[in-house]
């Protein structure tokens, strides 16, 4: 709290000497009129940025009562003061940072997914010389919210943590390579449910919730080499956790209560590698490999939220090594990366065909490395169903000229989310286009998807059409349809949106209709977005 107050006072004082002010107002209002899930949300954000010669202050005030996703909040959501000098920089407040490739620390926020793992603290970057740079930070997150699979709009998992560490980076003068090493020390606090056995009734009648604290020490090294036609990056990291309350599993046979498992510490490792090269035919090839084993668990413990400390931590968010789709029907098929136990690879090939065409081909595989709680020597993914496999073939052809652009996609996606049955999707999006005609821009998307899931075969379809006039007024129409038997026959979602910019700094947007929802991901973070049927209003002002 003292640091918070200090930053706030410094922010007020320095604003007197500011040379530039920037800000924005962002407001959202919506009413979901689904009979089984009626709700109203109201979100308001005021962001202010004040800049001087070598410093800046950023603050974000929020009034969300209630938000569409997340907890009610009224007050300061973001506060930071940054001071940058020639050989050093000080960052205070809500911190963003990446250690290595993000497998040790990756602090960021994404409002659309209600994700924010930024700690509040201090970060110092210091150039010891032209070749050596050191970054150190310490921060605390008093409340980190996340969602279990059964949660809807409100997070049901509340944890907290302290995170500190230092990273030393070396950039040699010849610039053929660079390397960095990091050391981290963190404390992670999470609730654990403890049941007491009634000796007389032989039943669990007393349930308490205690706080478990895990102490985590991590270290790692990264190395990058640059050649004329290719570059290679590799990272290896390791950590060890100590639990003040051991992870316990007990069994009761009616007469004797036995402790069959008691874990007081845990170790884990991660390995990531990426090779990018230009081939003789002037194409580009990228090969990624990952072996993430920060917390190997059995299938039962994967969904045991009494053991949050044994899983990968909220800031262990490295490369996904998978294409995270954001377009059309493919967006709902994005694989949720398990940083606790996952091995996989991604091969990405891209080639220009003349001046207007770009061909992209991607093949990805991933799976768990273990079907028990034991670490093994499996270095490649397995497609056996008990390993929760994922694989995808993806091809894209992009065309672009001055007034017309189009992307065509085709993909075969095959995976299992329960280790029992597989799901298969054949997706085809022939048109994802944009055409400029004078003051108008016409764009749209047409996609279809054949699905085989739980012994049933059905089809999904999506059509999006939009028109924009002088970037001032636009209208769009989105239609989703499915023959999935779990919905009503030929279920359909239709929504329309109108956007208007009365000036360069003001945007008004309204949306009405039904939205299908689905899985959305960013930076390794995924969550399910619920269906919506109603009205949305949005106002954005930049100044």
Residue, then its C-alpha position, 0 to 999 in steps of 0.5 A: x500500500x505504501x508503494x501504491x500511495x507513493x506512485x499515486x503522489x508522484x503521478x499527481x506531482x509530475x502531471x504539473x510538469x507534463x508536456x503531453x496528455x493523452x487519454x481515452x474513455x471506453x464504455x460498454x453496456x449490454x442486456x442478455x435476454x436469454x430466458x435461462x441466463x438474463x443479465x445486464x452489464x455496464x463497463x466504464x474505463x477512463x485511461x490517462x497517460x501523461x508524458x514528460x521528457x523521459x517519464x510517463x504516468x499511466x492510470x486507468x479508472x474503472x467502474x464495472x457494476x457489473x462487468x460482462x465477465x469478471x468481478x465488480x470493480x470501482x476504482x483504480x485498475x492500473x497505475x504506473x510511473x516509468x522513468x527512462x534514462x540513458x543507461x537505466x530505466x525504472x518501472x513502478x506500479x502494475x508491471x509487464x515483463x517477459x523473462x526468456x520466452x515467457x516460460x518463467x515470467x510473462x505478465x500482461x493483460x487482456x480485457x476481452x478474456x478477463x485476464x490480468x496477471x500483472x503484479x504491482x511492484x518495481x522493475x529496474x532495467x540497467x545497462x552494465x555495458x553496451x553488451x550486458x543488460x540486467x533486468x530485476x523486478x519484484x511485485x505482488x498480485x493480491x488477487x488473481x482471478x481465473x475460471x474453472x470449466x464450470x464457471x460462466x461469467x464470474x471467476x470462481x478461483x481466487x489466488x495470490x502471489x509474489x514474484x521476483x527475479x533477475x535476468x542477465x542478458x548478453x549481446x556480443x559486439x559481433x551480433x551473431x548470437x545473444x544469450x540470457x539467464x534468469x533466476x526467479x523466486x515466487x510465492x503462490x497462495x491458493x485455497x485448499x479444501x480440508x475434510x475431517x472424518x467424524x469418528x462416530x458416523x464415519x463420514x466427512x462432516x466438517x469442511x474447512x478451507x485453508x490457504x496453502x503457500x508454495x515457495x517456487x525457485x526457478x532458473x533458466x537460460x536462453x540462447x539465440x544464434x543468427x546466420x545469414x539465412x536462418x536463426x535458432x533460439x532455444x530455452x531451458x528452464x527448471x523449477x522446484x516447489x515447496x508446499x507448506x501444506x503437503x498435497x495429500x491423498x487419503x483412502x478410507x475402507x470403512x475401518x482404516x483411514x490411509x494416507x496413500x500420497x503426501x507430496x511436500x515438494x515438486x520439480x519441473x522443467x521446460x524446453x523450447x526451441x525455434x528454428x527459422x530459415x530461408x530456403x533456396x526457393x525463397x520460401x520461409x520455414x519455421x520449426x518449433x518444438x516444446x517439452x513443457x513439464x512444469x507439473x505432471x499430474x494424473x488425469x484426476x489431479x488435472x481437474x482437482x482444484x485443491x491442487x492449484x499450486x502443483x500446476x503451472x503458475x498464472x505467469x508461466x506462459x511461454x510460446x504455444x507452438x501452435x497456430x491460435x486461430x482468430x478467424x471464423x469457425x477455426x477460432x473455436x478449435x484453438x488448442x489450450x496449451x498445458x504448460x504443466x505437461x505437454x510435448x509437441x511441434x509446429x512446422x510452418x512453411x510460407x512461400x510467395x507465388x508471384x507478387x500477389x499470392x502467399x501460400x502457407x502450410x502448417x502441421x502441428x502435433x501435441x499431447x501429454x507426456x505421461x498418463x500417470x504422475x510420473x515423468x518419463x523420457x517421451x520426447x515426441x507427442x503420441x496420438x494414442x487417445x489416453x495422451x489427450x492428443x491434438x493434431x492439425x493440418x492447415x493450408x492457406x492461400x492469400x491474394x493481395x493487390x491494391x484494392x482487393x484482398x482474400x484469404x482462403x483456408x482449409x484445415x483438418x483438426x483432430x483432438x481429444x479433450x477427455x482422453x476417451x473420445x476424439x473430435x474431428x473437424x474439416x474446416x473450409x473458408x474459401x472467402x475472407x475478403x476485402x474489396x475497396x470500391x471508391x469510398x466504400x469497402x466491402x468485406x466478408x467471410x464464408x465458412x463451413x465445417x464438417x464435424x465428427x464428435x461423440x459418434x455424431x456427424x453434423x455441419x457448422x456454417x458461418x457467413x459474415x458481411x460488412x460494408x464501410x463508408x469512408x471509415x465513418x459509418x459501417x454495418x455488419x451482419x454475422x450468421x452462424x448455423x449448426x445441425x449439431x443435435x445437441x441444439x435445436x434443429x438447425x440452430x441459428x444465431x444472427x446479429x447485426x452491428x452498426x458503427x459510426x464515427x462522428x469525428x476522428x476521436x469518437x466511435x459509437x457502436x451498437x449490436x443486436x442479435x444472437x451470438x454463438x460464443x465459443x473458445x477464445x485464446x490469446x498468448x496461451x490463455x483460453x476461456x469459453x465465451x458464453x452465447x449472447x442474445x440481446x443488445x450491446x452499446x459501446x462508446x469510445x472517445x480518444x483525446 
